[in-house]
């Protein structure tokens, strides 16, 4: 008897939120050739409902939309989902707002762009978000809740900013691994908007203080002289 073949895994879905039909179709066709499934929404409210009902792997979100604009969509989605979001904009003056801590976008792309760049950004962000899913390790005392963008220590939610959440989530994913300051900044801000690698020090300082107040111990995040930081499991 011939063994039944296991079904192929469903392709990763990218939700394209774009009201320009030509741009949306171009992105969809290129992504499909790269093995992604796509779904197009031309309206902000429709996009929010699609995320809620179907849970795409990533959302490519245009800033200028009829009705609810991209910023409004991003805020609405972040109220219930941690889906990775790449904002698309032709307005360079909006970049700081797009990646502001109160918006919740993960990356941005400026128009005009090449489809190859879009795919590279999508793949990088998916690798980063999928790697973070392993951040919760039994017995570590930490629990990562992606949907709420929240990390708990022994059942207590830590009062983290979005940047602190991403930083701790990355460090937790590989206990003992040393991350350079530059690598940490690259993972937290893919647009390189923080030009000094010492900017990470202030984030770590604030994060250490919050962890110590929560009772994780003083040396949960340790410095490696001349290199960067690593997470050490509490005793």
C-alpha positions as CSV (number, residue, x, y, z in Angstrom):
1,X,0.0,0.0,0.0
2,X,1.3,3.4,-0.9
3,X,1.7,5.7,2.0
4,X,-0.4,8.9,1.8
5,X,1.6,12.0,1.3
6,X,1.5,14.6,4.0
7,X,-0.3,17.8,2.9
8,X,1.9,20.7,1.9
9,X,2.0,23.5,4.4
10,X,-0.2,26.5,3.4
11,X,1.8,29.4,2.0
12,X,2.5,32.3,4.2
13,X,-0.1,35.0,3.8
14,X,0.8,38.7,3.4
15,X,-2.0,41.2,3.7
16,X,-1.5,44.0,1.2
17,X,-3.4,47.2,2.3
18,X,-3.2,49.6,-0.6
19,X,-5.8,51.6,-2.5
20,X,-3.8,52.0,-5.6
21,X,-4.8,49.0,-7.7
22,X,-1.7,49.0,-9.9
23,X,0.7,49.0,-6.9
24,X,-1.4,46.4,-5.1
25,X,-1.5,44.1,-8.1
26,X,2.2,44.5,-8.7
27,X,3.1,43.6,-5.1
28,X,0.7,40.7,-5.1
29,X,2.0,39.2,-8.3
30,X,5.6,39.5,-7.2
31,X,5.0,38.1,-3.8
32,X,3.1,35.2,-5.2
33,X,6.0,34.4,-7.5
34,X,8.1,34.3,-4.3
35,X,5.8,31.7,-2.8
36,X,3.6,33.9,-0.6
37,X,-0.2,33.9,-0.5
38,X,-1.6,37.4,-0.7
39,X,-4.9,39.2,0.0
40,X,-5.5,42.8,-1.0
41,X,-7.6,45.4,1.0
42,X,-8.1,48.9,-0.4
43,X,-9.9,50.1,2.7
44,X,-8.6,50.5,6.3
45,X,-11.6,49.1,8.1
46,X,-11.6,46.1,5.8
47,X,-8.0,45.5,6.6
48,X,-8.6,45.6,10.4
49,X,-11.4,43.1,10.0
50,X,-9.3,40.8,7.8
51,X,-6.5,40.7,10.4
52,X,-9.1,39.9,13.1
53,X,-10.8,37.1,11.1
54,X,-7.9,35.5,9.2
55,X,-4.7,36.4,11.1
56,X,-2.2,36.9,8.2
57,X,1.5,36.4,8.8
58,X,2.4,40.0,8.0
59,X,0.7,43.2,6.9
60,X,2.1,45.6,4.2
61,X,0.2,48.8,5.1
62,X,0.0,51.9,3.0
63,X,-0.1,55.2,5.0
64,X,-2.6,57.0,2.8
65,X,-5.9,55.2,2.7
66,X,-9.5,56.3,2.3
67,X,-11.5,56.4,5.5
68,X,-9.2,55.0,8.2
69,X,-5.6,55.8,7.3
70,X,-2.6,53.6,7.9
71,X,-1.8,55.0,11.3
72,X,-5.4,54.4,12.4
73,X,-5.2,50.8,11.0
74,X,-2.0,50.2,12.8
75,X,-3.3,51.4,16.2
76,X,-6.5,49.4,15.8
77,X,-4.7,46.2,14.9
78,X,-2.2,46.6,17.8
79,X,-5.2,46.6,20.2
80,X,-5.6,42.9,19.5
81,X,-2.8,41.5,17.3
82,X,1.0,41.4,17.2
83,X,1.1,40.7,13.5
84,X,4.3,42.2,12.0
85,X,3.5,45.5,10.2
86,X,5.5,47.2,7.4
87,X,4.3,50.7,6.7
88,X,4.5,52.0,3.1
89,X,4.8,55.8,2.6
90,X,5.7,58.4,0.0
91,X,5.9,61.0,2.8
92,X,9.4,61.1,4.3
93,X,8.3,63.6,6.9
94,X,6.0,60.9,8.4
95,X,8.8,58.3,9.1
96,X,9.4,59.4,12.7
97,X,5.7,59.1,13.4
98,X,5.4,55.7,11.7
99,X,8.0,54.1,13.9
100,X,7.1,56.1,17.0
101,X,6.5,54.0,20.1
102,X,2.8,54.9,20.2
103,X,2.2,53.5,16.7
104,X,3.5,50.0,16.8
105,X,4.8,49.5,13.3
106,X,7.8,47.2,12.9
107,X,9.4,48.6,9.8
108,X,8.7,51.0,6.9
109,X,9.4,51.3,3.1
110,X,9.5,54.5,1.2
111,X,7.9,54.9,-2.3
112,X,9.1,54.4,-4.9
113,X,10.4,51.0,-4.0
114,X,11.5,47.9,-5.8
115,X,9.5,44.6,-5.3
116,X,12.8,42.9,-4.4
117,X,13.4,45.3,-1.5
118,X,9.9,44.6,-0.3
119,X,10.4,40.9,-0.3
120,X,13.7,41.2,1.5
121,X,12.1,43.4,4.2
122,X,9.2,40.9,4.6
123,X,11.5,37.9,4.9
124,X,13.7,39.6,7.4
125,X,10.8,40.7,9.6
126,X,9.2,37.2,9.4
127,X,12.5,35.6,10.5
128,X,12.7,38.0,13.4
129,X,9.1,37.5,14.5
130,X,9.2,33.8,14.1
131,X,12.4,33.5,16.1
132,X,10.8,35.4,18.9
133,X,8.1,32.8,19.3
134,X,10.6,30.6,21.0
135,X,11.3,33.2,23.6
136,X,9.2,31.6,26.3
137,X,11.2,28.7,27.8
138,X,9.7,26.4,30.5
139,X,11.1,27.2,33.9
140,X,12.6,30.5,32.9
141,X,10.1,32.5,34.9
142,X,9.3,34.6,31.8
143,X,6.3,34.3,29.5
144,X,6.0,36.2,26.3
145,X,2.5,37.2,25.1
146,X,2.8,38.2,21.5
147,X,-0.8,39.2,21.1
148,X,-0.7,41.7,24.0
149,X,3.0,42.7,23.3
150,X,3.6,41.8,26.9
151,X,6.2,39.9,28.9
152,X,5.4,38.5,32.4
153,X,7.8,37.5,35.1
154,X,6.3,34.8,37.4
155,X,2.8,35.9,36.4
156,X,3.5,39.6,36.8
157,X,3.3,41.8,33.7
158,X,6.4,44.0,33.3
159,X,5.8,47.7,32.5
160,X,7.8,47.7,29.3
161,X,7.8,50.2,26.4
162,X,7.5,48.7,22.9
163,X,11.3,49.0,22.4
164,X,12.0,47.4,25.8
165,X,9.6,44.6,24.9
166,X,11.4,43.8,21.6
167,X,14.8,44.1,23.3
168,X,13.9,41.6,26.2
169,X,12.1,39.3,23.8
170,X,15.3,39.0,21.6
171,X,17.6,38.5,24.6
172,X,15.2,35.8,26.1
173,X,15.2,33.9,22.8
174,X,18.8,32.7,23.3
175,X,20.0,32.8,26.9
176,X,23.8,33.2,27.2
177,X,24.3,34.5,23.6
178,X,26.1,37.8,23.4
179,X,24.5,40.5,21.3
180,X,26.6,43.5,20.1
181,X,25.1,46.9,20.5
182,X,24.9,47.4,16.8
183,X,23.1,44.0,16.3
184,X,20.6,44.9,19.0
185,X,19.9,48.3,17.4
186,X,19.6,46.6,13.9
187,X,17.0,44.3,15.3
188,X,15.0,47.0,17.2
189,X,15.2,49.7,14.5
190,X,15.7,48.3,11.0
191,X,15.8,51.9,9.6
192,X,18.9,52.7,11.6
193,X,17.3,55.9,12.9
194,X,19.4,55.6,16.1
195,X,22.9,56.3,14.7
196,X,24.9,55.8,17.9
197,X,25.3,52.2,19.1
198,X,25.5,53.6,22.6
199,X,21.8,54.4,22.4
200,X,21.1,50.8,23.3
201,X,22.8,51.4,26.7
202,X,19.9,53.6,27.9
203,X,17.4,51.0,26.8
204,X,19.2,48.3,28.8
205,X,19.6,50.6,31.8
206,X,15.8,51.2,32.0
207,X,15.1,47.5,31.3
208,X,17.5,46.4,34.1
209,X,15.8,48.7,36.6
210,X,12.3,47.3,35.7
211,X,13.5,43.7,35.9
212,X,15.2,44.3,39.3
213,X,12.0,45.9,40.6
214,X,10.0,42.9,39.5
215,X,12.4,40.6,41.4
216,X,14.2,38.9,38.6
217,X,17.6,39.7,40.2
218,X,20.2,42.4,39.5
219,X,22.3,40.5,36.9
220,X,19.6,39.2,34.6
221,X,21.1,41.2,31.7
222,X,24.9,41.2,31.9
223,X,27.4,43.4,30.1
224,X,30.2,41.9,28.0
225,X,32.9,44.5,28.0
226,X,33.6,46.0,24.6
227,X,30.9,43.9,22.9
228,X,27.3,44.2,24.2
229,X,24.9,42.3,26.3
230,X,23.5,38.8,27.1
231,X,20.6,37.4,29.1
232,X,21.5,35.0,31.9
233,X,18.8,32.8,33.4
234,X,18.1,33.6,37.1
235,X,19.3,31.1,39.6
